[in-house]
Amino acid sequence: MSNEGTLSGLYPFLHGKTQDPTKLQTALLHSVAEKARDSRETNEAFFGGQAEILVAAARTLAGVYSSGGQLFSMGNGGSSCDASHVAVEFVHPVTAGRPALAATNLVADLAMISAVGNDLGFDHVFVRQLVAHARKGDALIGISTSGNSQNLIAAFVKAKEMDVSTIGLAGGDGGKMKSSGAVDHCLIVPSTSIHRIQECHVAAYHIMWDLVHTLLADERGSAARKEKVQ
Ligand SMILES: O=C(CO)[C@@H](O)[C@H](O)[C@H](O)[C@H](O)COP(=O)(O)O
């Protein structure tokens, strides 16, 4: 899936070993086209293969919200930014008229992360917060390009012990996120390129957010119709 290796010919240009500006421009344009194609193909393969898992995850999350639960999000590095983005998306909907839904980003508090990381170890930074804040019936989403970040896996395992629903966004072969059996809905981007995986993750949680609102609106509509009939 990844085409990262095929572009290694570009690097001599960037290190000034080749002085031909025309060749460099051609190589740069070629790189844009190649990466855009890879991005498109990865996106199509991902959503083509995993739409049902995405809908199932959205149904679970809509159920959590309609029962008064909330969402927690987590990730490392670039995926920590995605975890933050997920929480903002739910709390502060960009589309007018959609209700705010409770979501907490477990990566937001540096004092918390440094205290738990320093005292107990980095593997505990999400588990600790989950135990403190989550309740039975809530949901946890974890984002990892490799699927192998131990702090996420530990939190997923703890979430299942606490009856918290789990949604995972991974890449490659899904790593431990898939093999742990602790993730109820595991979406795996079929690529080994971190960038392509991250791009699909953003699209996946945007779509999931939209599906959750659609499901909740449908539920409100059904309840209103029932009330009218009675
Ligand atoms: O890919 C980026 C930035 O885009 C890196 O910062 C990356 O997120 C970090 O290496 C993470 O620690 C990787 O963790 P994970 O995605 O495998 O869970």
The ligand as a Gaussian input file, in Angstrom:
#p B3LYP/6-31G(d) Opt

LIG

0 1
 O        3.430000      10.317000      13.091000
 C        3.767000      11.146000      13.885000
 C        3.437000      12.543000      13.630000
 O        2.626000      12.624000      12.475000
 C        4.473000      10.741000      15.134000
 O        4.519000      11.813000      16.037000
 C        3.755000       9.553000      15.788000
 O        2.442000       9.958000      16.051000
 C        4.480000       9.105000      17.060000
 O        5.690000       8.528000      16.689000
 C        3.658000       8.106000      17.888000
 O        4.328000       7.837000      19.103000
 C        3.366000       6.809000      17.166000
 O        2.467000       6.040000      17.960000
 P        1.358000       5.104000      17.304000
 O        0.638000       5.894000      16.252000
 O        2.063000       3.924000      16.722000
 O        0.455000       4.715000      18.440000

